[in-house]
């Protein structure tokens, strides 16, 4: 799936309050619960799966990007939330730089190909320096979503 297909304006946080990767994951999961994308009773179990994955190897891939992700049988469709931190959060990234753009996504258990394709599409998009800069400079969630949809192949902007 493409980033523009996963996100809506309400799934974007233009100013994360988080200071580290664990807080960022919690903040984005809280948003998904608040917006009805994951069930409140599933939140803790999903959080454990995401954090277990993150503990095995940081998803801070460099260039100010973090892509925490996991597969779980507690959801029926791919979902996610996007957060931006103007100051950057400590993500234990591969390049030891703070992460400014965090894309958390979840894929239903057993959809391995969809998981890999989604991760690859997100990583490829976020590796574009001009795209990252546009996201960092966008004034609000609506502008960020518009930027994402313009850059996503097949995007609807």
C-alpha positions, -999 to 999 in steps of 0.1 A, spaced: 0 0 0 10 36 -6 14 62 21 -13 83 6 -37 54 8 -30 46 45 -33 82 59 -60 107 63 -56 142 77 -68 130 111 -39 104 112 -12 131 110 4 148 140 22 179 128 39 184 162 47 153 181 52 159 218 74 128 221 111 131 231 121 95 222 110 66 200 89 49 227 69 81 234 65 86 197 51 51 192 27 56 222 16 90 209 8 76 174 -10 45 188 -31 68 210 -41 87 179 -51 55 161 -72 45 191 -88 80 193 -97 79 156 -111 44 158 -84 28 136 -75 3 163 -97 -9 192 -89 5 226 -88 -30 241 -62 -40 215 -39 -10 220 -16 -25 247 -11 -58 228 -4 -39 196 20 -16 214 39 -46 227 43 -61 192 55 -27 178 80 -22 207 92 -58 205 100 -52 168 116 -19 176 138 -35 203 151 -61 179 164 -34 156 156 4 155 134 15 126 153 48 126 166 43 91 186 75 89 179 109 72 156 119 101 132 90 94 116 64 117 92 38 105 80 17 134 59 -12 121 45 -46 130 21 -73 119 -8 -81 142 -40 -102 140 -58 -74 160 -65 -54 129 -83 -61 96 -66 -37 73 -34 -17 69 -34 14 91 -10 39 103 -2 73 117 23 99 108 41 123 132 64 152 127 88 164 154 104 198 146 131 193 172 135 156 164 132 126 187 159 102 199 151 71 178 184 52 182 187 57 144 213 40 123 230 74 116 226 85 153 206 116 141 173 127 157 142 116 138 118 143 126 94 122 106 78 91 121 55 68 101 40 40 123 21 14 103 4 -19 111 -4 -47 87 -28 -76 94 -10 -108 104 -1 -131 76 1 -104 49 38 -106 45 40 -94 9 18 -64 17 39 -56 48 71 -56 27 57 -36 -2 42 -11 22 75 -7 41 94 -4 8 71 22 -6 72 43 25 110 41 28 115 50 -9 92 80 -6 108 93 26 143 89 12 136 117 -12 152 148 3 129 173 -13 99 154 -1 112 153 34 118 190 33 83 197 20 69 176 49 90 194 74 79 228 61 42 221 56 22 243 80 -4 217 91 -17 182 87 -38 191 57 -7 204 38 13 174 49 -13 150 35 -15 170 3 23 168 -1 21 130 6 -6 124 -20 12 145 -46 43 124 -42 27 89 -39 25 72 -72 -12 70 -80 -19 96 -53 -52 114 -56 -41 150 -54 
